[in-house]
Amino acid sequence: MVRTDQGRRITAIHNGRVRPVTVPAPDALPSRMSRLMTRTARRLGIGHQHTATPS
């Protein structure tokens, strides 16, 4: 997109294939790495914290 005096204009469109997203099995390497990174981040106190919202 390009900003002009008349507003924003589309200058190019990419028409690529979209591949379906697959969910890896729980024991697959991507799943294990994701759990490891999540545990590590929680132990280090980094990342966003989920807080309960009042009802």
Phi and psi restraints in degrees (value plus and minus 20) as a CYANA .aco file:
   2 VAL   PHI    -147.7  -107.7
   2 VAL   PSI     116.8   156.8
   3 ARG   PHI    -106.9   -66.9
   3 ARG   PSI     108.0   148.0
   4 THR   PHI    -142.6  -102.6
   4 THR   PSI     158.4   198.4
   5 ASP   PHI     -82.9   -42.9
   5 ASP   PSI     -47.2    -7.2
   6 GLN   PHI    -110.3   -70.3
   6 GLN   PSI     -22.3    17.7
   7 GLY   PHI     106.1   146.1
   7 GLY   PSI    -177.5  -137.5
   8 ARG   PHI    -113.8   -73.8
   8 ARG   PSI     123.5   163.5
   9 ARG   PHI    -150.5  -110.5
   9 ARG   PSI     124.1   164.1
  10 ILE   PHI    -100.9   -60.9
  10 ILE   PSI     107.6   147.6
  11 THR   PHI    -128.0   -88.0
  11 THR   PSI     -40.3    -0.3
  12 ALA   PHI    -175.9  -135.9
  12 ALA   PSI     127.2   167.2
  13 ILE   PHI    -149.2  -109.2
  13 ILE   PSI     110.6   150.6
  14 HIS   PHI    -119.7   -79.7
  14 HIS   PSI     101.0   141.0
  15 ASN   PHI    -125.3   -85.3
  15 ASN   PSI      59.3    99.3
  16 GLY   PHI    -122.9   -82.9
  16 GLY   PSI     142.6   182.6
  17 ARG   PHI     -92.5   -52.5
  17 ARG   PSI     122.8   162.8
  18 VAL   PHI    -128.4   -88.4
  18 VAL   PSI     100.6   140.6
  19 ARG   PHI    -111.1   -71.1
  19 ARG   PSI     122.5   162.5
  20 PRO   PHI     -85.6   -45.6
  20 PRO   PSI     124.7   164.7
  21 VAL   PHI    -105.0   -65.0
  21 VAL   PSI     110.5   150.5
  22 THR   PHI    -129.8   -89.8
  22 THR   PSI     127.3   167.3
  23 VAL   PHI    -115.5   -75.5
  23 VAL   PSI     103.6   143.6
  24 PRO   PHI     -88.9   -48.9
  24 PRO   PSI     133.8   173.8
  25 ALA   PHI     -82.7   -42.7
  25 ALA   PSI     132.6   172.6
  26 PRO   PHI     -77.6   -37.6
  26 PRO   PSI     -49.4    -9.4
  27 ASP   PHI    -116.4   -76.4
  27 ASP   PSI     -15.4    24.6
  28 ALA   PHI     -94.5   -54.5
  28 ALA   PSI     135.3   175.3
  29 LEU   PHI     -74.7   -34.7
  29 LEU   PSI     -65.6   -25.6
  30 PRO   PHI     -79.8   -39.8
  30 PRO   PSI     -58.4   -18.4
  31 SER   PHI     -87.1   -47.1
  31 SER   PSI     -63.9   -23.9
  32 ARG   PHI     -84.5   -44.5
  32 ARG   PSI     -61.5   -21.5
  33 MET   PHI     -85.7   -45.7
  33 MET   PSI     -59.3   -19.3
  34 SER   PHI     -82.0   -42.0
  34 SER   PSI     -64.4   -24.4
  35 ARG   PHI     -84.5   -44.5
  35 ARG   PSI     -60.7   -20.7
  36 LEU   PHI     -82.7   -42.7
  36 LEU   PSI     -64.9   -24.9
  37 MET   PHI     -85.8   -45.8
  37 MET   PSI     -57.1   -17.1
  38 THR   PHI     -84.7   -44.7
  38 THR   PSI     -66.6   -26.6
  39 ARG   PHI     -81.8   -41.8
  39 ARG   PSI     -61.9   -21.9
  40 THR   PHI     -83.9   -43.9
  40 THR   PSI     -64.6   -24.6
  41 ALA   PHI     -82.2   -42.2
  41 ALA   PSI     -61.9   -21.9
  42 ARG   PHI     -83.8   -43.8
  42 ARG   PSI     -61.6   -21.6
  43 ARG   PHI     -84.8   -44.8
  43 ARG   PSI     -54.7   -14.7
  44 LEU   PHI    -104.0   -64.0
  44 LEU   PSI     -28.6    11.4
  45 GLY   PHI      52.9    92.9
  45 GLY   PSI       9.2    49.2
  46 ILE   PHI    -129.6   -89.6
  46 ILE   PSI     141.7   181.7
  47 GLY   PHI      76.3   116.3
  47 GLY   PSI     157.0   197.0
  48 HIS   PHI    -104.6   -64.6
  48 HIS   PSI     129.7   169.7
  49 GLN   PHI    -122.8   -82.8
  49 GLN   PSI     114.1   154.1
  50 HIS   PHI    -107.0   -67.0
  50 HIS   PSI     106.7   146.7
  51 THR   PHI    -138.9   -98.9
  51 THR   PSI     128.2   168.2
  52 ALA   PHI     -91.0   -51.0
  52 ALA   PSI     119.0   159.0
  53 THR   PHI    -114.1   -74.1
  53 THR   PSI     118.3   158.3
  54 PRO   PHI     -85.4   -45.4
  54 PRO   PSI     124.2   164.2
